[in-house]
Amino acid sequence: MILQLCKAVFNRLKPIVELVGIYVVWICIHYLAGILYSYFCTPATLIGFITSSLLAITPECRALRWIIYNGGNTISDMWIIIGTWIASKLRF
């Protein structure tokens, strides 16, 4: 009886856990890309200031900028989807 109940609860929560997992992965990727970009592409030294214009056009820095930009948009879109879903569940 309890095993069946646990299976039923797990089956109901599985899609939610998967969605939350995707959200957490995007947040981690976005966060790490920001740290890596500031470390590798814009070093906090005088030489880093001088070379940042050259580093900014490297494929690695362009990829990190792409992750930061699109990761931010994806996180924003996920909040809109979550808010819309919650609003659709409210009954007035």
C-alpha positions as CSV (number, residue, x, y, z in Angstrom):
1,M,0.0,0.0,0.0
2,I,2.7,2.5,1.0
3,L,4.9,1.4,-1.9
4,Q,2.0,2.1,-4.3
5,L,1.5,5.5,-2.7
6,C,5.2,6.4,-3.0
7,K,5.2,5.3,-6.7
8,A,2.1,7.5,-7.4
9,V,3.7,10.5,-5.7
10,F,7.0,10.0,-7.5
11,N,5.2,9.7,-10.9
12,R,3.4,13.0,-10.2
13,L,6.5,14.8,-9.1
14,K,8.9,13.4,-11.7
15,P,8.1,16.1,-14.4
16,I,8.5,18.9,-11.8
17,V,11.8,17.5,-10.6
18,E,13.0,17.4,-14.2
19,L,12.0,21.0,-14.9
20,V,13.6,22.2,-11.7
21,G,16.8,20.3,-12.7
22,I,16.9,22.0,-16.0
23,Y,16.5,25.4,-14.3
24,V,19.3,24.7,-11.8
25,V,21.6,23.5,-14.6
26,W,21.0,26.8,-16.5
27,I,21.7,28.8,-13.4
28,C,24.9,27.0,-12.7
29,I,26.1,27.3,-16.3
30,H,25.2,31.0,-16.4
31,Y,27.0,31.6,-13.0
32,L,30.1,29.7,-14.0
33,A,30.3,31.4,-17.4
34,G,30.3,34.8,-15.7
35,I,33.1,33.9,-13.4
36,L,35.2,32.3,-16.2
37,Y,34.6,35.3,-18.4
38,S,35.8,37.8,-15.8
39,Y,38.8,35.6,-15.0
40,F,40.0,34.7,-18.5
41,C,38.7,37.5,-20.7
42,T,39.0,40.5,-18.5
43,P,41.8,40.0,-16.0
44,A,41.9,42.5,-13.2
45,T,45.4,43.8,-13.9
46,L,46.9,46.6,-16.0
47,I,48.1,44.0,-18.5
48,G,44.6,42.5,-18.4
49,F,43.1,45.9,-19.2
50,I,45.4,46.4,-22.1
51,T,44.9,42.8,-23.5
52,S,41.1,42.6,-22.9
53,S,40.3,44.1,-26.3
54,L,42.3,41.2,-27.9
55,L,41.0,38.6,-25.5
56,A,37.4,39.6,-26.0
57,I,37.4,38.4,-29.6
58,T,38.8,34.9,-28.9
59,P,36.5,32.0,-29.5
60,E,36.6,31.1,-25.8
61,C,35.4,34.5,-24.7
62,R,32.8,34.7,-27.5
63,A,31.4,31.4,-26.3
64,L,31.3,32.5,-22.7
65,R,29.5,35.7,-23.7
66,W,27.0,33.6,-25.7
67,I,26.4,31.5,-22.6
68,I,26.0,34.5,-20.4
69,Y,23.6,36.3,-22.8
70,N,21.5,33.3,-23.7
71,G,21.6,31.8,-20.3
72,G,20.2,35.0,-18.9
73,N,17.4,35.0,-21.5
74,T,16.6,31.4,-20.8
75,I,16.4,32.0,-17.0
76,S,14.1,35.0,-17.6
77,D,11.9,33.0,-20.0
78,M,11.7,30.2,-17.4
79,W,10.4,32.7,-14.8
80,I,7.8,34.0,-17.2
81,I,6.7,30.4,-17.9
82,I,6.6,29.6,-14.1
83,G,4.6,32.8,-13.4
84,T,2.2,32.1,-16.2
85,W,1.7,28.5,-15.0
86,I,1.1,29.6,-11.4
87,A,-1.3,32.3,-12.5
88,S,-3.2,29.7,-14.6
89,K,-3.6,27.5,-11.5
90,L,-5.1,30.3,-9.4
91,R,-8.9,30.3,-9.2
92,F,-10.7,33.6,-8.5
